[in-house]
Amino acid sequence: MTSPSPVVGDWYRRPGGALFEVVAIDRDDATVEVQHFDGTLEEFELEAWAELEFEEAQAPEDWTGSVDVEPEDYEAEREVSSGGAVWTDPLTSLDRSEASGYSEWPAPRDL
């Protein structure tokens, strides 16, 4: 069995093994650099990658694997506050007559 080609940003695992992400491919050195879920970096020769048995995997839902963070440290950030802030398009405040070539485009409020 041959492993799928490495793609930067994709996640893989050895059958029954731990997750890792391909973080770099160096074509000049013919190496693939991976980062395991716990943060450990490892490098494989491109030829060895093809011979090893890796399988594609889904990215983990918990992003804190390689970061030294406890859940209580980021719980407050996850709470969404609806402090009455409403998003508005920042481009609506531009003076369209000053922008060369854009005066023929209708403004969102004109539609």
C-alpha positions, 0 to 999 in steps of 0.5 A: 500500500502506498501513502497518498501524496503529501499536501500542506495543510492536510492531516494524516495518520499511520494506521492506528497512530496519532494525527499529524499535519503536513506543514511544509514540503521542501522540493529542493531537499526532497523532504516533508515536514509534519507537525504532530497534534501534540506539537512535535515536529518531524521530517520525512524524506519524500521517497520514504513518505511514498513507502510508509503507510499513511492514511488521510485523516480529518483535522481534529476539532480541538485546536489546542493539541499543540498549544499549551492552553487549558480550556478555562483559558479560552472559554471566555473568548468563546462566549459571544456577546451581542452588545448591540454592535451591528456590522455595516459595510465600511465601503458605504462611507466612501465618496464614490465621486472621488474614485475614478472608474467607479462612479458608474457602479451603483451604490448598495443603497441605490439597488 
